[in-house]
Amino acid sequence: MAKVLGSFAMAEQLRTSDRRAWQRNRLNATPRKCLGGKTPIEMFRAKMLEKRT
């Protein structure tokens, strides 16, 4: 969350819908300890590929 707040100045220049998308992408690109250092996006893609096989 600190990384998001640190980049708040850039987000202020965006429209509301763009800001929400920017925040969502920023949070999804942050590695999580509970995911073994992987990002939520990486885990989602891995699970989707798992289902395809």
Legacy VTK file of the C-alpha trace (Angstrom):
# vtk DataFile Version 3.0
C-alpha trace
ASCII
DATASET POLYDATA
POINTS 53 float
0.000 0.000 0.000
2.906 2.356 0.674
3.998 2.060 -2.959
0.553 3.106 -4.121
0.541 6.132 -1.835
4.043 7.061 -2.952
2.830 7.303 -6.538
-0.299 9.215 -5.577
0.854 12.379 -7.356
0.771 10.587 -10.706
-2.667 9.133 -9.980
-4.045 12.602 -9.192
-3.643 13.592 -12.824
-5.850 10.753 -14.080
-9.621 10.681 -14.492
-11.553 8.658 -11.902
-12.048 5.595 -14.129
-8.420 5.704 -15.238
-7.287 6.139 -11.629
-9.204 3.041 -10.528
-7.681 0.990 -13.331
-4.211 2.340 -12.489
-4.635 1.452 -8.786
-5.993 -2.012 -9.608
-3.080 -2.736 -11.944
-0.574 -1.407 -9.418
-1.961 -3.589 -6.616
-2.128 -6.682 -8.822
1.497 -6.202 -9.838
2.742 -6.167 -6.231
4.269 -9.457 -5.020
2.559 -11.023 -1.997
4.212 -12.930 0.813
1.191 -15.243 1.075
1.621 -16.165 -2.613
5.264 -17.083 -2.203
6.553 -13.805 -3.626
4.416 -14.008 -6.749
1.947 -11.407 -7.907
-1.804 -12.053 -8.009
-1.625 -11.785 -11.812
1.025 -14.521 -11.995
-1.025 -16.819 -9.768
-4.183 -16.201 -11.786
-2.415 -16.996 -15.060
-0.874 -20.148 -13.585
-4.280 -21.362 -12.398
-5.860 -20.626 -15.787
-3.108 -22.549 -17.611
-3.548 -25.400 -15.123
-7.234 -25.666 -16.030
-6.491 -25.746 -19.759
-4.407 -28.907 -19.472
LINES 1 54
53 0 1 2 3 4 5 6 7 8 9 10 11 12 13 14 15 16 17 18 19 20 21 22 23 24 25 26 27 28 29 30 31 32 33 34 35 36 37 38 39 40 41 42 43 44 45 46 47 48 49 50 51 52
